[in-house]
Amino acid sequence: MNAVFRFFLLLFLVSCSVGDAEDTMDGKELYNVVGPGYQFTVDAGKYQRLDFKRMDPSLCQVNFELKGIKRTEKELTLSIERPKGCVGKYELVWDGTWQESSPRRMQLYLTGMFPSCAGSSETELDVIKVDLDRALLGASSDLFTIYLREHCSFRDFNCVGNCDLSL
Protein backbone atom coordinates (compact mmCIF):
# COMPACT_ATOMS: atom_id res chain seq x y z
CA MET A 1 0.00 0.00 0.00
CA ASN A 2 2.88 2.34 0.82
CA ALA A 3 4.44 1.74 -2.62
CA VAL A 4 1.15 2.61 -4.35
CA PHE A 5 0.91 5.85 -2.37
CA ARG A 6 4.48 6.79 -3.32
CA PHE A 7 3.79 6.02 -6.97
CA PHE A 8 0.73 8.31 -7.05
CA LEU A 9 2.59 11.04 -5.16
CA LEU A 10 5.44 10.86 -7.67
CA LEU A 11 2.96 10.92 -10.56
CA PHE A 12 1.27 14.00 -9.07
CA LEU A 13 4.55 15.86 -8.57
CA VAL A 14 5.72 15.11 -12.11
CA SER A 15 2.43 16.33 -13.57
CA CYS A 16 2.68 19.75 -11.89
CA SER A 17 4.18 22.49 -14.03
CA VAL A 18 5.64 25.86 -13.15
CA GLY A 19 4.26 27.81 -16.10
CA ASP A 20 2.53 27.60 -19.43
CA ALA A 21 4.65 28.19 -22.52
CA GLU A 22 1.68 29.84 -24.28
CA ASP A 23 1.72 32.71 -21.78
CA THR A 24 5.17 33.91 -22.82
CA MET A 25 4.65 34.82 -26.47
CA ASP A 26 5.60 31.41 -27.91
CA GLY A 27 8.90 31.23 -26.02
CA LYS A 28 10.16 34.68 -27.06
CA GLU A 29 11.41 35.73 -23.66
CA LEU A 30 13.19 39.02 -24.37
CA TYR A 31 12.90 41.49 -27.23
CA ASN A 32 12.65 45.21 -28.00
CA VAL A 33 10.64 47.04 -30.63
CA VAL A 34 11.68 50.64 -31.25
CA GLY A 35 9.28 53.20 -32.68
CA PRO A 36 9.19 57.00 -32.96
CA GLY A 37 9.62 58.31 -29.40
CA TYR A 38 9.25 54.94 -27.67
CA GLN A 39 10.73 51.53 -27.04
CA PHE A 40 8.50 48.50 -26.35
CA THR A 41 10.41 46.00 -24.21
CA VAL A 42 9.40 42.47 -23.30
CA ASP A 43 11.49 41.46 -20.30
CA ALA A 44 10.03 39.75 -17.22
CA GLY A 45 13.06 40.64 -15.07
CA LYS A 46 12.94 44.33 -15.95
CA TYR A 47 9.17 44.40 -15.40
CA GLN A 48 9.64 42.86 -11.95
CA ARG A 49 12.37 45.38 -11.02
CA LEU A 50 10.10 48.27 -12.05
CA ASP A 51 7.25 46.76 -10.07
CA PHE A 52 9.33 46.35 -6.90
CA LYS A 53 10.92 49.79 -7.17
CA ARG A 54 7.87 51.75 -8.19
CA MET A 55 8.24 55.45 -7.32
CA ASP A 56 11.97 55.05 -6.56
CA PRO A 57 13.27 58.62 -7.08
CA SER A 58 16.57 57.37 -8.50
CA LEU A 59 14.68 55.74 -11.40
CA CYS A 60 12.45 58.73 -12.15
CA GLN A 61 14.54 61.13 -14.22
CA VAL A 62 11.64 63.28 -15.43
CA ASN A 63 8.21 64.01 -14.00
CA PHE A 64 5.82 63.20 -16.81
CA GLU A 65 2.09 62.70 -16.67
CA LEU A 66 -0.15 60.60 -18.86
CA LYS A 67 -2.95 62.80 -20.22
CA GLY A 68 -4.70 60.40 -22.58
CA ILE A 69 -4.87 56.79 -23.72
CA LYS A 70 -6.61 55.77 -26.91
CA ARG A 71 -6.75 52.33 -28.44
CA THR A 72 -8.16 51.77 -31.89
CA GLU A 73 -7.82 48.15 -33.02
CA LYS A 74 -4.05 47.65 -33.37
CA GLU A 75 -2.85 51.14 -32.45
CA LEU A 76 -2.27 52.49 -28.96
CA THR A 77 -1.92 56.28 -28.69
CA LEU A 78 -0.50 57.83 -25.52
CA SER A 79 -0.59 61.57 -24.83
CA ILE A 80 2.12 62.41 -22.29
CA GLU A 81 2.92 65.76 -20.74
CA ARG A 82 6.57 66.37 -19.79
CA PRO A 83 8.78 69.36 -18.90
CA LYS A 84 9.85 71.42 -21.90
CA GLY A 85 13.48 70.92 -22.91
CA CYS A 86 13.73 67.24 -21.94
CA VAL A 87 15.18 65.04 -24.68
CA GLY A 88 14.62 61.30 -24.67
CA LYS A 89 12.00 58.67 -25.23
CA TYR A 90 9.48 56.56 -23.35
CA GLU A 91 9.66 52.87 -22.62
CA LEU A 92 6.74 50.47 -22.32
CA VAL A 93 7.80 47.35 -20.41
CA TRP A 94 5.79 44.12 -20.50
CA ASP A 95 6.64 40.87 -18.73
CA GLY A 96 5.35 38.84 -21.70
CA THR A 97 2.51 37.24 -19.74
CA TRP A 98 -1.14 37.26 -20.77
CA GLN A 99 -3.48 37.21 -17.79
CA GLU A 100 -6.43 34.86 -18.06
CA SER A 101 -9.60 36.94 -18.11
CA SER A 102 -12.30 37.84 -20.57
CA PRO A 103 -10.93 39.59 -22.53
CA ARG A 104 -7.35 38.56 -21.81
CA ARG A 105 -5.14 41.23 -20.26
CA MET A 106 -1.57 42.48 -20.39
CA GLN A 107 0.08 44.78 -17.85
CA LEU A 108 2.56 47.43 -19.01
CA TYR A 109 4.79 49.89 -17.21
CA LEU A 110 5.35 53.30 -18.77
CA THR A 111 8.69 54.83 -17.88
CA GLY A 112 10.83 57.59 -19.33
CA MET A 113 14.41 57.48 -20.58
CA PHE A 114 15.59 61.09 -20.62
CA PRO A 115 19.39 61.41 -20.52
CA SER A 116 19.25 65.20 -20.82
CA CYS A 117 16.67 67.45 -19.26
CA ALA A 118 16.92 71.20 -18.69
CA GLY A 119 13.90 71.04 -16.41
CA SER A 120 11.42 73.81 -16.99
CA SER A 121 8.12 74.85 -15.47
CA GLU A 122 6.69 74.89 -18.99
CA THR A 123 5.42 71.63 -20.41
CA GLU A 124 5.14 69.95 -23.79
CA LEU A 125 2.77 67.24 -24.96
CA ASP A 126 4.23 64.13 -26.61
CA VAL A 127 1.94 61.88 -28.63
CA ILE A 128 3.26 58.34 -28.95
CA LYS A 129 1.64 55.91 -31.39
CA VAL A 130 2.43 52.26 -30.72
CA ASP A 131 1.74 49.71 -33.44
CA LEU A 132 0.51 46.83 -31.27
CA ASP A 133 0.74 44.30 -34.09
CA ARG A 134 4.43 45.10 -34.52
CA ALA A 135 5.12 45.38 -30.77
CA LEU A 136 3.46 42.04 -29.99
CA LEU A 137 4.96 40.30 -33.03
CA GLY A 138 1.55 39.74 -34.61
CA ALA A 139 -0.20 38.44 -31.47
CA SER A 140 -2.73 41.30 -31.22
CA SER A 141 -5.57 39.73 -33.19
CA ASP A 142 -8.21 40.22 -30.49
CA LEU A 143 -9.28 43.24 -28.45
CA PHE A 144 -7.48 42.49 -25.20
CA THR A 145 -7.26 44.70 -22.11
CA ILE A 146 -4.22 46.88 -21.51
CA TYR A 147 -3.53 47.74 -17.87
CA LEU A 148 -1.04 50.61 -18.03
CA ARG A 149 0.94 51.77 -14.99
CA GLU A 150 2.96 54.97 -14.74
CA HIS A 151 6.24 53.91 -13.16
CA CYS A 152 6.92 57.16 -11.30
CA SER A 153 3.47 57.50 -9.75
CA PHE A 154 0.77 55.26 -8.40
CA ARG A 155 -1.58 55.99 -11.30
CA ASP A 156 -2.87 52.97 -13.20
CA PHE A 157 -5.17 52.96 -16.22
CA ASN A 158 -7.38 50.17 -17.53
CA CYS A 159 -8.02 50.22 -21.29
CA VAL A 160 -10.55 47.53 -22.21
CA GLY A 161 -10.73 46.75 -25.92
CA ASN A 162 -10.99 49.93 -27.97
CA CYS A 163 -10.89 52.75 -25.46
CA ASP A 164 -10.50 56.51 -25.26
CA LEU A 165 -9.47 57.76 -21.81
CA SER A 166 -8.74 61.45 -21.28
CA LEU A 167 -7.32 62.66 -18.03
Secondary structure, DSSP 8 states (H G I E B T S, - for coil): -HHHHHHHHHHHHHH--S--GGGGSTT---EEEEETTEEEEE-HHHHHHHHHTTT-GGG--S--EEEEEEEETTEEEEEEEEETTEEEEEEEEE-S--B-SSS-EEEEEEEEEEEEE---SSEEEEEEEEEHHHHTTT---S--EEEEEETTSS-EEEEESSEEEE-
